[in-house]
Amino acid sequence: MESQFHQYLAVLLLFVLAVAATGGMIGLSVLLGKRGATNRAKHTPWECGMNPVGQGSPRLSVKFYLVAMLFILFDIEVVFLYPWAVVYRDMLAEAATRNLILLAMLSFLGILFVGYLYAVKKRAFDWKS
């Protein structure tokens, strides 16, 4: 029987190789990179090769970020549905757990739907207003 160290030796070697490759690339770029004289024109921002006109992009409202977080929340819900569907297909053979796993997912979706209705009622998805 192999020890645990032998089981994780490949992972350890991969980690050492990744750190060595990253450090080597950064070290070589510092050693071989050109450090030319800089002037003011090199440090000005450019937009597609043209001189910038006016301010940069405007600040977004907090509601925009709220909508983004709500999107992530409801998007992660889909991630939970796929493994549940795979397990549910296998558990249909067992009569004792068939209803339990279906009830668990229906309660999860019900709570999520109530949260969605609350967000719609509070107009959380209107990020432009």
Phi and psi in degrees as a GROMACS rama.xvg file:
@    title "Ramachandran Plot"
@    xaxis  label "Phi"
@    yaxis  label "Psi"
@TYPE xy
-77.2999  148.992  GLU-2
-78.4423  168.005  SER-3
-66.7235  -32.0435  GLN-4
-61.6071  -41.5958  PHE-5
-66.4514  -30.7209  HIS-6
-69.5811  -34.0038  GLN-7
-101.69  8.83753  TYR-8
-63.538  -39.155  LEU-9
-65.4752  -38.8964  ALA-10
-66.4402  -42.1597  VAL-11
-63.1285  -42.6812  LEU-12
-65.2939  -38.9572  LEU-13
-63.9508  -40.6409  LEU-14
-64.2816  -44.9471  PHE-15
-62.5866  -42.2848  VAL-16
-64.0007  -40.7846  LEU-17
-65.7625  -42.2414  ALA-18
-66.7901  -41.4973  VAL-19
-66.2046  -40.9035  ALA-20
-66.9789  -42.672  ALA-21
-65.3346  -47.3712  THR-22
-62.7976  -39.2513  GLY-23
-64.1858  -42.4564  GLY-24
-65.1675  -42.7302  MET-25
-66.5507  -42.7715  ILE-26
-62.6886  -43.892  GLY-27
-66.0252  -36.5465  LEU-28
-67.9203  -33.7269  SER-29
-70.7073  -41.7721  VAL-30
-72.0603  -41.4868  LEU-31
-97.1188  -11.8604  LEU-32
-68.6153  149.024  GLY-33
-81.7982  132.811  LYS-34
-117.664  74.6292  ARG-35
-75.2395  168.407  GLY-36
-67.5782  134.216  ALA-37
-102.236  150.613  THR-38
-132.39  178.739  ASN-39
-64.6396  -34.4542  ARG-40
-65.7321  -30.5279  ALA-41
-71.1971  -23.053  LYS-42
-98.9547  3.87986  HIS-43
-83.4309  145.119  THR-44
-72.0711  145.858  PRO-45
-125.49  146.367  TRP-46
-120.816  104.444  GLU-47
54.5438  37.4105  CYS-48
82.9498  2.88487  GLY-49
-110.718  155.878  MET-50
-66.8407  139.852  ASN-51
-68.8902  143.134  PRO-52
-120.813  121.658  VAL-53
78.8847  -167.671  GLY-54
-72.523  166.592  GLN-55
-74.4293  -159.207  GLY-56
-66.8696  142.734  SER-57
-71.4955  159.472  PRO-58
-70.7839  142.647  ARG-59
-92.1661  151.478  LEU-60
-73.4574  163.884  SER-61
-64.4411  -29.9459  VAL-62
-62.172  -31.0501  LYS-63
-61.203  -43.668  PHE-64
-70.5687  -31.657  TYR-65
-63.5094  -43.4122  LEU-66
-63.5774  -39.6765  VAL-67
-62.823  -42.4284  ALA-68
-67.6932  -37.3768  MET-69
-65.3478  -37.9573  LEU-70
-61.6275  -44.1606  PHE-71
-62.3978  -41.7894  ILE-72
-59.5853  -48.9599  LEU-73
-75.737  -22.0147  PHE-74
-73.8412  -37.3154  ASP-75
-67.0672  -28.4932  ILE-76
-58.7411  -37.3602  GLU-77
-66.0359  -33.3088  VAL-78
-63.6078  -32.5279  VAL-79
-76.5696  -22.9765  PHE-80
-71.9018  -36.5293  LEU-81
-66.102  -51.9127  TYR-82
-61.6956  -34.151  PRO-83
-62.0895  -41.4699  TRP-84
-64.1255  -38.4423  ALA-85
-66.6775  -44.9027  VAL-86
-68.1291  -37.7056  VAL-87
-63.2025  -38.9608  TYR-88
-61.6883  -39.4046  ARG-89
-73.8298  -30.7407  ASP-90
-85.9843  -4.48564  MET-91
-63.3316  -24.6879  LEU-92
-69.5998  -28.4982  ALA-93
-93.7108  119.832  GLU-94
-69.7864  -29.3465  ALA-95
-70.5946  -36.0493  ALA-96
-99.1065  -6.75937  THR-97
-58.7541  -51.3252  ARG-98
-74.5083  -31.1218  ASN-99
-66.3225  -45.2934  LEU-100
-71.3673  -33.525  ILE-101
-67.5483  -42.1668  LEU-102
-64.4949  -37.6946  LEU-103
-63.1377  -44.131  ALA-104
-71.7437  -36.6946  MET-105
-64.9972  -36.7696  LEU-106
-69.7456  -37.1751  SER-107
-62.1836  -46.9872  PHE-108
-66.9666  -34.7531  LEU-109
-64.4063  -45.195  GLY-110
-63.1014  -40.982  ILE-111
-65.0944  -38.6941  LEU-112
-67.8164  -37.5841  PHE-113
-63.8103  -40.8706  VAL-114
-63.4655  -38.3636  GLY-115
-64.8784  -44.5118  TYR-116
-62.7858  -37.7396  LEU-117
-63.8218  -42.2668  TYR-118
-65.5302  -37.945  ALA-119
-67.6947  -41.6103  VAL-120
-64.2376  -38.1685  LYS-121
-82.6436  3.67924  LYS-122
56.0988  41.4439  ARG-123
-73.5854  -18.54  ALA-124
-88.854  -4.95501  PHE-125
-88.6894  85.2906  ASP-126
-88.2152  -9.30972  TRP-127
-87.8947  -18.7686  LYS-128
